């Protein structure tokens, strides 16, 4: 049964929280539901092995800042066009890294890739899901 059908049928009460990029994440007594775009996922609490909240991908953020710095240096000392391109790519990468901040990662037993979402209120969502699933906060 998908998340919408379970909620519409009234079989479970799903507490929902919106996702920044559209859709929602919700939890009930026995499962976690994720709906984003056309993807609908139901994860049983028994299958959740770990919940984690990544605030920022620091390696990408540092790489982006270094790219902006190198681009600025090259633009000032060598070639304005090449330096501007490097700087623009660094700024674009930094903006994408910022958009992907506060990623809630749900590791599921038997699934190759973890389910990752970007809730509107990541701290509260992380605490509630850990409480409902019976897991420790990490």
N, C-alpha and C positions, 0 to 999 in steps of 0.2 A: 504494500500500500504506500503510495507516495504521500508527501507532507500535506499537500492541499486536500487530498481526499480524506486523510485521517482527521484533519481539522474540520472540514466541512461536514463530515458524517457525525461529528460530535462524540466520537469514540474516545478521544483523548483531549485534554485541555492543553493547548500549546501556548506557552508564554513566548511571545515574539520580541525580537529586537532587530531593527533595520541594519542593513549593510550599507557602507558608504558608496559602493558602486552598484547599488540596486539589489533588490531581493531582501531576504530576511533569514535570520537564524533563530531557532526556537528550541525549547526543551519541554519535555513532558516527564512523567514519572518513570518511563521506561526507555526513552529514546531522545536523541538530538536530531532535529530536522534542519536542513539547509535548503533554501530555494534561492537560486540566482539565475537570472535569464531563463533559459529553458531547462536547466539542470535541477533535478529534485533528488535530494539524498536523505535517507533515513538511516541513522546510526544507532544501534542498540547500545545502551550503557555498558553492557558486558563486553562489547567489542572495543571500547575506547581504552587504549593502553596508556596514553599520555596526553595532557593538554599543556601547551606552552604559549607564551605571549612574547613575540619578538618585537621590541620597540623600534628598531631600525637596523637595516643591513649595513653595519658600520664599515665593512670592507668596501662596499660600493660607494658609500658616502665619501670615504677618504680618497678613493681612486678618482671620484668626480672632482673633488676639490683640487687634487694634484693636477688633474687634466686642465682645469681652469687656470691654475697657476702657471703651468708649462705653456699654455696657449697665450697667456698674458706676456710671459717672458719672451716667447718667440715673436709675438706681435711687436713688442717694443724694441727688441735687439736685432732681429733677422728679417722676417717677412710678415708684413701686416696681414695678408690674406690667409696664409697658412696658420698663423697664430689665432686669427679670428675663428677659423674653422675648428681648431682644437678647443678654444674657449667655448664656442657654441655647443659643441658635443658634450663638453663637461657640464655646462649649465643644464642641457637637456637631461643628461644622466642624473644629475642632482635632483631635478624636478621629479623624475620618475621614482627615484629612491624615496623622496619625501612623500609621494602619493602612496607608496607601499608600506608606510610606517604602521606600527601597531597591528601586526598580523597575528591573528589567533590561529594556531596550528593544532589540529586534532589528529593524533596518530591512531589509526584504526587497525586492529588485528586482521590480517588477511588481505590488506589493501596495500599495493606497492607504494603509492604516493599518499602522503597525509593530506587531509582536507584542510585547506587554508582559506580563511575569510577575513574581511576587514570590517568588524562591527562598528557601529556609531559610537558606542561607549565600550571600548575594549576591556578596560579594567573590570567593570561590573560584569560584563559578559563572561570573562575568564573566571571570576570568582563564583558566579552562579553555576556555570557548567561544571566546574570542579566540585562544587558542593552537591549538585544533583547527581553527577556520575560517581561520586564517592572517591575522588582522586585528590592527591596532594597538589598544592600550588607549586609551580616551578617558575 
